[in-house]
Amino acid sequence: MTDDWRHGGFGLYVHWPFCEAKCPYCDFNSHVVRKIDQKAWVRAYISELDRIALETPNRVLNSIYFGGGTPSLMDPDTVAAVIEAAQSHWSGANDIEITLEANPSSVEAGKFQGFKQAGVNRISMGIQALNDTDLRRLGRIHTVSEARAAFDIARSCFDRVSFDLIYARQDQTLAQWRTELTSALSMAIDHLSLYQLTIEQGTAFADRYAIGKLRGLPTDDSAADMYHATQDICEAHGMPAYEISNHAKLGSESRHNLIYWNYGDYIGIGPGAHARLTLGGTRYAIEAPLAPQRWLQFVDQGSGEKTRTALDPLEHVEEYLMMGLRVKTGLDLDRYQRILGSELPKEKVDHLIEIGMVVLENQILRTTEDGRAVLNAVIRHLLTD
């Protein structure tokens, strides 16, 4: 158990909790405020890195990811200070990936040059739709033309640029999604994240849906057709899925996200951030308080953690199962057995193979395209008694 995390690597997630506006579909920990004391946030981030570094010496840092919220609202000097602090504590991998999320409305050429000078080498942009009507429905404050202009700025500064789109939107047809996705692929450099619209509890969309005011959502069958079309179109354009919602050219997969899916260790700092750390042979699940000011108060008192919970082998292996089956590379059953001390039930695996949900080769269990489309059901089948 002590070294199991090395299969996935070691990363740092930095949560910036502020946005210009709250999107109605978003259930992330994001807040709209008028004024931000960026120096206070720098001090808090560095304090947390100093604290956690004492527990994790002599590790190689594979990735840093600035997520949010809208991290492109950060000052480049803030980003630079965090990167410098992280690299003072841990050696960086030769190919360390440093990603910053950006929204088109907050993209400026000068600021992006500042992020590049700070050490950022990959941008992930939240475009979400290539249709102005749907952008308004999604609560986005940029237009398609602004998104394309922002993307051009990003690609002029960075070799690696990804962007997100949401499909299965209100009144969207399969033909419309095919056209939009093909257009997106003509823009894409090496990576796309393509998410099906889901109605999350606690969002404005959920409230509208509950009173019947979120009309035009596709049926489950229509959404499934869009999912399968997405796989076919991206594959044909040389950007196959390597995870349920993520597509990339070979070698351009998100290294940070692969740490999650390959069940490595990662630090999470900032309001609401999660972490998984293996310390002294025990794997811990760590959470920070959600409210920005509360998190700052926690840090001032010595630690930005709200809870730290030791995972038992069953909890550990359940998380590994849920992560490993998301990616095309699959789940190592030998690793599963080393963690838990027992095997996955053969009859359950055999049943999933028989109905075409998974394949098993050389002790690697992989979901098929059909299996990934109903991944939650596959996981429930494997985990239930």
C-alpha positions as CSV (number, residue, x, y, z in Angstrom):
1,M,0.0,0.0,0.0
2,T,2.9,2.4,0.8
3,D,3.9,2.8,-2.9
4,D,0.6,2.0,-4.7
5,W,0.1,5.7,-5.5
6,R,3.2,5.6,-7.7
7,H,1.1,3.8,-10.4
8,G,-0.7,7.1,-11.0
9,G,1.9,9.7,-10.0
10,F,1.7,12.8,-7.8
11,G,-0.1,16.1,-8.7
12,L,-1.2,19.4,-7.2
13,Y,-4.7,20.9,-7.7
14,V,-5.2,24.6,-6.8
15,H,-8.8,25.8,-6.5
16,W,-9.6,29.4,-7.4
17,P,-13.2,29.8,-6.3
18,F,-14.2,33.0,-8.1
19,C,-16.1,33.6,-11.3
20,E,-17.5,36.7,-13.1
21,A,-21.0,35.0,-13.2
22,K,-22.5,31.8,-11.9
23,C,-23.6,29.5,-14.7
24,P,-27.0,27.9,-14.1
25,Y,-25.8,24.3,-14.8
26,C,-22.7,24.5,-12.6
27,D,-22.4,22.8,-9.2
28,F,-18.8,23.6,-8.7
29,N,-17.6,25.6,-5.7
30,S,-17.6,29.0,-7.4
31,H,-18.5,32.4,-6.1
32,V,-19.1,35.9,-7.6
33,V,-17.5,38.7,-5.6
34,R,-16.7,42.4,-6.3
35,K,-13.2,42.5,-5.0
36,I,-10.5,39.9,-4.3
37,D,-7.4,40.4,-2.2
38,Q,-5.0,38.4,-4.3
39,K,-2.1,38.9,-1.9
40,A,-4.1,37.2,0.8
41,W,-4.8,34.3,-1.4
42,V,-1.1,33.9,-2.4
43,R,-0.2,33.8,1.3
44,A,-2.8,31.2,2.0
45,Y,-1.8,29.0,-0.9
46,I,1.9,29.1,0.0
47,S,1.1,28.4,3.7
48,E,-0.8,25.3,2.7
49,L,2.0,24.1,0.3
50,D,4.6,24.7,3.1
51,R,2.5,22.6,5.5
52,I,1.8,19.7,3.2
53,A,5.4,19.5,1.9
54,L,6.5,18.5,5.4
55,E,4.4,15.3,5.0
56,T,5.4,14.5,1.4
57,P,9.2,15.0,1.1
58,N,11.2,13.6,-1.8
59,R,8.4,13.3,-4.3
60,V,8.4,14.1,-8.0
61,L,5.6,16.5,-9.0
62,N,4.0,15.4,-12.3
63,S,1.4,18.1,-12.7
64,I,-0.1,21.3,-11.4
65,Y,-3.7,22.2,-12.2
66,F,-5.4,25.6,-11.6
67,G,-9.1,24.9,-11.6
68,G,-12.2,26.8,-10.4
69,G,-14.1,28.9,-10.6
70,T,-12.2,30.9,-13.3
71,P,-8.5,30.8,-12.7
72,S,-7.9,33.1,-15.6
73,L,-9.1,35.8,-13.3
74,M,-6.0,35.3,-11.2
75,D,-3.1,37.7,-11.5
76,P,-0.2,36.1,-13.4
77,D,2.0,37.0,-10.3
78,T,-0.4,35.0,-8.1
79,V,0.0,32.0,-10.5
80,A,3.8,32.4,-10.6
81,A,4.1,32.5,-6.8
82,V,2.1,29.3,-6.4
83,I,4.2,27.5,-9.1
84,E,7.4,28.8,-7.6
85,A,6.4,27.6,-4.1
86,A,5.4,24.2,-5.4
87,Q,8.7,23.7,-7.3
88,S,10.7,24.8,-4.2
89,H,9.2,21.8,-2.3
90,W,9.1,19.1,-4.9
91,S,11.2,18.2,-7.9
92,G,9.3,18.7,-11.1
93,A,9.1,15.9,-13.7
94,N,10.9,16.6,-16.9
95,D,7.6,16.8,-18.7
96,I,5.6,18.5,-15.9
97,E,2.2,19.7,-17.1
98,I,0.9,23.0,-15.6
99,T,-2.6,23.7,-16.7
100,L,-4.8,26.7,-16.1
101,E,-8.5,26.9,-16.8
102,A,-9.8,29.9,-18.6
103,N,-13.1,31.4,-19.7
104,P,-13.2,33.2,-23.1
105,S,-14.6,36.4,-21.4
106,S,-11.5,36.7,-19.2
107,V,-8.8,36.1,-21.9
108,E,-6.4,38.8,-22.7
109,A,-3.3,38.4,-24.8
110,G,-1.0,40.2,-22.4
111,K,-2.4,38.2,-19.4
112,F,-1.8,34.9,-21.2
113,Q,1.8,35.9,-21.9
114,G,2.0,36.5,-18.2
115,F,0.7,33.0,-17.4
116,K,3.2,31.5,-19.8
117,Q,6.0,33.4,-18.2
118,A,4.7,32.2,-14.8
119,G,5.2,28.6,-16.0
120,V,1.8,27.6,-17.3
121,N,2.2,25.3,-20.4
122,R,-1.3,24.1,-21.0
123,I,-4.7,26.0,-21.2
124,S,-8.1,24.4,-20.7
125,M,-10.8,26.7,-22.0
126,G,-14.5,26.6,-21.2
127,I,-16.1,27.4,-24.5
128,Q,-19.2,25.1,-23.9
129,A,-21.1,25.8,-27.1
130,L,-20.5,27.1,-30.7
131,N,-24.0,28.6,-30.8
132,D,-24.9,32.0,-29.4
133,T,-28.4,31.0,-28.5
134,D,-27.2,28.0,-26.5
135,L,-24.5,30.0,-24.9
136,R,-27.1,32.4,-23.5
137,R,-29.2,29.5,-22.3
138,L,-26.2,28.1,-20.5
139,G,-25.7,31.4,-18.8
140,R,-22.3,32.0,-20.5
141,I,-21.2,35.7,-20.9
142,H,-19.2,35.2,-24.0
143,T,-20.3,34.9,-27.7
144,V,-19.0,32.4,-30.2
145,S,-16.9,35.0,-31.9
146,E,-15.3,35.9,-28.6
147,A,-14.7,32.3,-27.9
148,R,-12.9,31.8,-31.2
149,A,-10.9,34.9,-30.7
150,A,-9.9,33.8,-27.2
151,F,-8.9,30.4,-28.5
152,D,-6.7,32.0,-31.2
153,I,-5.0,34.0,-28.4
154,A,-4.4,30.8,-26.4
155,R,-3.0,28.8,-29.2
156,S,-0.6,31.7,-30.1
157,C,0.8,31.5,-26.6
158,F,0.6,27.8,-25.8
159,D,1.4,24.6,-27.6
160,R,-1.2,22.7,-25.7
161,V,-4.8,24.0,-25.6
162,S,-7.9,22.1,-24.7
163,F,-11.5,23.3,-24.6
164,D,-14.8,22.0,-23.3
165,L,-18.1,21.6,-25.0
166,I,-21.5,20.6,-23.5
167,Y,-23.9,18.5,-25.6
168,A,-27.4,17.1,-25.2
169,R,-28.5,20.7,-24.7
170,Q,-32.1,22.0,-24.9
171,D,-33.7,21.4,-28.3
172,Q,-30.4,20.2,-29.7
173,T,-30.7,17.6,-32.5
174,L,-28.2,14.9,-33.4
175,A,-27.6,16.5,-36.7
176,Q,-26.8,19.8,-35.0
177,W,-24.4,18.2,-32.6
178,R,-22.6,16.4,-35.5
179,T,-22.1,19.7,-37.3
180,E,-21.0,21.5,-34.1
181,L,-18.6,18.8,-33.1
182,T,-17.1,18.7,-36.6
183,S,-16.5,22.4,-36.4
184,A,-14.9,22.1,-33.0
185,L,-12.6,19.4,-34.3
186,S,-11.4,21.7,-37.0
187,M,-10.3,24.2,-34.2
188,A,-8.9,21.6,-31.8
189,I,-5.2,21.3,-31.3
190,D,-4.8,18.1,-29.3
191,H,-7.5,17.7,-26.7
192,L,-11.3,18.1,-26.2
193,S,-13.5,17.5,-23.2
194,L,-17.1,16.8,-24.3
195,Y,-19.6,16.6,-21.5
196,Q,-23.3,15.6,-21.6
197,L,-25.5,18.2,-19.9
198,T,-26.6,16.8,-16.6
199,I,-29.0,18.5,-14.2
200,E,-27.2,18.7,-10.9
201,Q,-28.9,19.2,-7.5
202,G,-28.4,22.7,-6.1
203,T,-28.1,24.5,-9.4
204,A,-30.5,27.0,-11.1
205,F,-31.2,24.4,-13.8
206,A,-32.3,21.9,-11.2
207,D,-34.7,24.5,-9.8
208,R,-36.1,25.2,-13.2
209,Y,-36.4,21.5,-14.1
210,A,-38.3,20.8,-10.9
211,I,-41.1,23.3,-11.8
212,G,-41.2,22.2,-15.5
213,K,-39.4,25.3,-16.9
214,L,-36.4,23.6,-18.4
215,R,-37.9,22.4,-21.6
216,G,-36.5,20.7,-24.7
217,L,-34.0,18.3,-23.0
218,P,-33.3,15.3,-25.1
219,T,-34.6,11.9,-24.3
220,D,-32.2,9.3,-22.9
221,D,-32.1,7.6,-26.3
222,S,-31.3,10.8,-28.1
223,A,-28.5,11.6,-25.6
224,A,-27.1,8.1,-26.1
225,D,-27.2,8.6,-29.8
226,M,-25.2,11.8,-29.4
227,Y,-22.7,10.0,-27.1
228,H,-22.1,7.3,-29.7
229,A,-21.8,9.8,-32.5
230,T,-19.2,11.7,-30.5
231,Q,-17.1,8.6,-30.2
232,D,-17.3,7.9,-34.0
233,I,-16.6,11.5,-35.1
234,C,-13.7,12.0,-32.8
235,E,-12.2,8.7,-33.6
236,A,-12.4,9.6,-37.3
237,H,-10.6,12.9,-36.7
238,G,-7.7,11.2,-34.8
239,M,-8.9,12.2,-31.3
240,P,-10.3,9.1,-29.8
241,A,-11.7,8.9,-26.3
242,Y,-9.2,8.0,-23.6
243,E,-11.8,8.6,-20.9
244,I,-15.6,8.8,-20.9
245,S,-15.7,12.6,-21.7
246,N,-12.1,13.3,-22.8
247,H,-10.6,12.9,-26.3
248,A,-7.0,13.5,-27.3
249,K,-4.4,12.8,-29.9
250,L,-2.0,10.1,-28.9
251,G,0.3,11.5,-26.2
252,S,-1.7,14.6,-25.5
253,E,-3.9,13.2,-22.8
254,S,-4.3,15.4,-19.7
255,R,-1.5,14.2,-17.4
256,H,-3.2,15.7,-14.4
257,N,-6.5,14.0,-14.9
258,L,-4.7,10.7,-15.5
259,I,-3.3,11.0,-12.0
260,Y,-6.9,10.9,-10.7
261,W,-8.0,8.1,-13.1
262,N,-4.9,6.0,-12.5
263,Y,-5.4,6.5,-8.8
264,G,-2.2,8.4,-7.9
265,D,-1.7,10.8,-5.1
266,Y,-2.7,14.5,-5.4
267,I,-2.7,17.5,-3.1
268,G,-5.8,19.8,-3.2
269,I,-5.5,23.4,-1.9
270,G,-8.2,26.0,-1.9
271,P,-11.9,26.2,-0.8
272,G,-13.7,22.8,-1.3
273,A,-10.6,21.1,-2.7
274,H,-10.2,17.4,-2.3
275,A,-7.0,15.4,-2.0
276,R,-5.9,11.8,-1.8
277,L,-2.5,11.2,-0.1
278,T,-0.8,8.0,0.9
279,L,1.2,8.7,4.2
280,G,2.9,5.9,6.2
281,G,1.1,3.2,4.2
282,T,-2.4,4.6,4.8
283,R,-4.4,6.4,2.1
284,Y,-6.3,9.5,3.2
285,A,-9.3,11.3,1.8
286,I,-8.9,15.0,2.6
287,E,-11.4,17.8,2.2
288,A,-11.3,21.6,2.7
289,P,-14.2,23.8,3.8
290,L,-16.2,25.2,0.9
291,A,-16.6,28.9,1.8
292,P,-13.7,31.0,0.6
293,Q,-13.5,33.1,3.8
294,R,-13.8,30.1,6.0
295,W,-11.0,28.4,4.2
296,L,-8.8,31.4,4.7
297,Q,-9.6,31.3,8.4
298,F,-8.7,27.6,8.6
299,V,-5.4,28.4,6.9
300,D,-4.7,31.2,9.4
301,Q,-5.3,28.8,12.2
302,G,-2.7,26.4,10.8
303,S,-4.4,24.1,8.3
304,G,-6.8,24.4,5.4
305,E,-8.2,20.9,5.9
306,K,-11.7,20.4,7.2
307,T,-11.5,16.6,7.4
308,R,-8.8,13.9,6.9
309,T,-10.2,10.3,6.8
310,A,-8.2,7.1,6.5
311,L,-9.6,4.8,3.8
312,D,-9.8,1.1,4.6
313,P,-8.7,-1.3,1.8
314,L,-12.3,-1.8,0.6
315,E,-12.9,2.0,0.3
316,H,-9.5,2.3,-1.4
317,V,-10.3,-0.4,-4.0
318,E,-13.8,0.8,-4.7
319,E,-12.4,4.2,-5.6
320,Y,-9.7,2.5,-7.8
321,L,-12.5,0.5,-9.5
322,M,-14.6,3.6,-10.2
323,M,-11.6,5.6,-11.5
324,G,-9.9,2.8,-13.5
325,L,-13.0,1.8,-15.5
326,R,-13.4,5.3,-16.8
327,V,-10.2,5.1,-18.9
328,K,-9.5,3.0,-22.0
329,T,-6.3,1.7,-20.4
330,G,-8.5,-0.1,-17.9
331,L,-8.1,-1.6,-14.4
332,D,-5.2,-3.8,-13.4
333,L,-6.7,-6.7,-11.5
334,D,-3.4,-7.7,-10.0
335,R,-3.2,-4.2,-8.5
336,Y,-6.8,-4.6,-7.3
337,Q,-6.0,-7.8,-5.6
338,R,-2.8,-6.4,-3.9
339,I,-4.9,-3.5,-2.4
340,L,-7.8,-5.6,-1.2
341,G,-6.3,-9.0,-0.7
342,S,-9.0,-10.7,-2.8
343,E,-10.2,-10.8,-6.4
344,L,-13.2,-9.3,-8.1
345,P,-16.0,-11.9,-8.2
346,K,-15.3,-14.0,-11.3
347,E,-19.0,-14.6,-12.0
348,K,-19.7,-10.9,-12.1
349,V,-16.9,-10.2,-14.4
350,D,-17.9,-13.1,-16.7
351,H,-21.4,-11.8,-16.9
352,L,-20.3,-8.3,-18.0
353,I,-18.0,-9.9,-20.6
354,E,-20.9,-12.0,-21.9
355,I,-23.2,-9.0,-22.4
356,G,-20.4,-6.9,-24.0
357,M,-19.8,-4.4,-21.3
358,V,-16.2,-5.2,-20.5
359,V,-13.2,-7.1,-22.0
360,L,-10.5,-8.9,-20.0
361,E,-7.0,-9.2,-21.5
362,N,-3.8,-10.1,-19.5
363,Q,-5.4,-9.2,-16.2
364,I,-6.5,-5.7,-17.5
365,L,-10.2,-5.2,-17.3
366,R,-11.5,-2.6,-19.7
367,T,-15.0,-1.2,-20.4
368,T,-16.2,-1.3,-24.0
369,E,-17.8,1.7,-25.6
370,D,-21.2,0.3,-24.6
371,G,-19.9,-0.3,-21.1
372,R,-18.6,3.3,-20.7
373,A,-22.0,4.6,-21.8
374,V,-23.6,2.9,-18.8
375,L,-20.5,3.0,-16.5
376,N,-22.5,3.6,-13.3
377,A,-24.5,0.4,-13.9
378,V,-21.3,-1.6,-14.6
379,I,-19.7,-0.4,-11.3
380,R,-22.9,-1.1,-9.3
381,H,-22.9,-4.6,-10.7
382,L,-19.3,-5.2,-9.6
383,L,-19.7,-3.7,-6.2
384,T,-23.1,-5.0,-5.0
385,D,-23.3,-8.3,-3.1
